[in-house]
């Protein structure tokens, strides 16, 4: 056997014998120099130590036969549970790799056989590159699995909001998805774009988060449901996302204080979407509360109660015969003169009372659309009275 072969074998043997020294040095430097490592829970610190030790052992195994591609790199990360990727980032892992390289280089003169110091340093550099690539693959797989899980969790959360569930489990799911809970909440529904896949949904989610902050995205059949939260102007944020919807109406539910009340916003938005076809001239987007008459026609009891509470009852309780004047105006074909003759008053008196109707309810009887809203409210209130 040649002297070179003996020296190579001796070098490999010396590296194997120095594993304990390298591992102890790596752990010592981790504890002394890496602040994030010291802040980890004891269990996670033990897993990081296990990864470091596994990496040094794998290097020694590969160094014995460097003609082969580096192996055992993936196994060093398999020694720790998948949850570790949540505790330490890829950047932290690469820092760990660099520290291991520094340790081997620092002890290369002490460990390597005479004349093989450079070979050991070059080998550890090559091996560290493979470790870095392996780490990136591990984190990519973890992100993929986590992304798939988050997508399922998000779908369950949006489905629960649509159904009206508001239990603790829902709040826990939404919190797990990173919902901050700061600011108000708005639900938007409309038709989904054809061919909206996972990539398109992820892009939509990123755009919505840039616009509003907190975001949940749900696909229900051909409908797209967006739940937006934040301290910004949510209506303006939602309006900027209209192009992300397919053709047809896009309905905004009312803005509510917290995610716990988001079910009412979702119900209103979905009811508005179901009724929107009854108002072909509706703007895009349209507020669910602007579709109250159409929602009443579809049997929406909440819309009926809202119309009566916001329009009929305030007029009924007001002084100055405003309810009687509105009824006469609507019953005579929206004619000021005809209403004045029926009430035996001057047309200016009718005009003044109708202005009061607008001030009390927020709907203007002289506007064609808003007079229709008032007429439906009047009919509902009179039915309730009857």
C-alpha angles and dihedrals in degrees: 000000000000125000090242092055092048091050092049092051090046089051091053091047092050091051090052091049090050095055093100092050092049093046094049091047091050093050091048093051091045091056095043102041110024113075097185090055092056090051094055121102114263093254093053091046089055090051092050089051089050091052091049093049092046090051093053091046091049090051091053091050093051093043089063089067110019092170087080123075111265108274136185091046095118091044093061090064092041088064089074126061118262089246088071089078087067093052098048126032129227088255090057091049092052089049087054090052092051091050091052090051091050091050094052091046091049092054098036093102090049097044105033123082115252110285094017099082093101093047090054093050093048091047094053091049091053091046093048090056090056090047090053092051090047091050090052090052092049092051092044091054091046090050091049093051091044090048092053091048092047090050091054091045091049092050090052091049095050091045090053091050091050091050092048100249114153103167128135091264090062093050089048092052093049091048090051088056090060099260105166097199093220116141132352132321134235130184120210125189134183143129116307121237115259112263096016101169134176092279092051091046091051090050090049090050092052092048091049092050090051090051101042114004108231114055140176121184124198133178113205109180104297093343126098117210120195122188110195127188135176148095095274128090098289095191091055090045091051092047090057088059097054092105089063091067128080125245120300134048123340113201128200117208118215118283109255130195100244144004088262089069094043091100090070091050090049093049092051093047093048092046089050092051091051091052100037095095088068088068106051092175093056115132121248110263102029129185116242089230090058088061096055096120093049091046089053089054090056091053099261103162093190090057090049092052091047094052093048092046096046101038116015103039096047090051092046090053095044124098127232100060092274094147092049090047093050090050092050092047094050092041094054098054095272092293118150093202095048091048090049091052092049092050095039092234136116117274089241088060089054090048091050093049092048088053087055089052089056092049093049099045106022091236119107114222090203091063113085096223096041093047087056089054090050092047091055090046091050092050092049093049093049090050090052090049091049 
